Structures are given as structure tokens and as C-alpha cells.
């Protein structure tokens, strides 16, 4: 019904930048909210950033001032711009989204697969 596909991961040196994208396709009327999670090796998945239906953004303290979450409603896309990357930012990044599938109030919630981000020191 709805699919989330992330892209933009890869290998970058410390201090570098990456931009992750989360694309919703299928029966999508509007992306309501999106959260990005990081799962570092050997650790539990942690919330990194989120954006609400009203474009309010939140960030975990460790990424404030370095990461920016944004959205393109026309393209059903949400982005995570990651600057000044540190080795501890490495991990699998997954997006989860709440999606309105029509004007009848129906919604869908799900996860994408998650790109790998590797930061070399």
C-alpha cells in the first residue's frame, strides 16, 4: 500500500557530510510525520531527528547544530542533512513515517530498510 525507501548512505570521512532521503510511494496523500533513527553497532536504535505534520523539528542533543531534517511535500520526501559527521554517527539509519493515504482520515505507519552510514576517523 505504502512503501518507504531510504537512500543516501555511504562512507564519509569525519567532518564530512551526507544527505539521507526517505521517499514515500504508493497510496500516499501526504506524509504527516517522520522520525529518523540510528542504530549504531552493538547499540539499540535511537531517535535522531523528527519532523511533525506542522513542520516542528526535534533533534537529539548529540546532533543539534549538525543535522537538519526537512521535507518536500510535493515529492513525498523527507531529508536528513548530516554535517560535521563524527565516527559515533555511524550506523544504520531508518526512517519511520506516518502517512495519510487519502482524505478520509486513513493513515499508514511503517519503516524503511535503512541505509548504512560509515564515518572514518
C-alpha positions, 0 to 999 in steps of 0.5 A, spaced: 500 500 500 505 504 502 512 503 501 518 507 504 525 507 501 531 510 504 537 512 500 543 516 501 548 512 505 555 511 504 562 512 507 564 519 509 570 521 512 569 525 519 567 532 518 564 530 512 557 530 510 551 526 507 544 527 505 539 521 507 532 521 503 526 517 505 521 517 499 514 515 500 510 511 494 504 508 493 497 510 496 500 516 499 496 523 500 501 526 504 506 524 509 504 527 516 510 525 520 517 522 520 522 520 525 529 518 523 533 513 527 540 510 528 542 504 530 549 504 531 553 497 532 552 493 538 547 499 540 539 499 540 536 504 535 535 511 537 531 517 535 535 522 531 531 527 528 523 528 527 519 532 523 511 533 525 505 534 520 506 542 522 513 542 520 516 542 528 523 539 528 526 535 534 533 533 534 537 529 539 542 533 543 548 529 540 546 532 533 543 539 534 547 544 530 549 538 525 543 535 522 537 538 519 531 534 517 526 537 512 521 535 507 518 536 500 511 535 500 510 535 493 515 529 492 513 525 498 520 526 501 523 527 507 531 529 508 536 528 513 542 533 512 548 530 516 554 535 517 560 535 521 559 527 521 563 524 527 565 516 527 559 515 533 554 517 527 555 511 524 550 506 523 544 504 520 539 509 519 531 508 518 526 512 517 519 511 520 513 515 517 506 516 518 502 517 512 495 519 510 493 515 504 487 519 502 482 524 505 478 520 509 482 520 515 486 513 513 493 513 515 499 508 514 505 507 519 511 503 517 519 503 516 524 503 511 530 498 510 535 503 512 541 505 509 548 504 512 552 510 514 560 509 515 564 515 518 572 514 518 576 517 523 
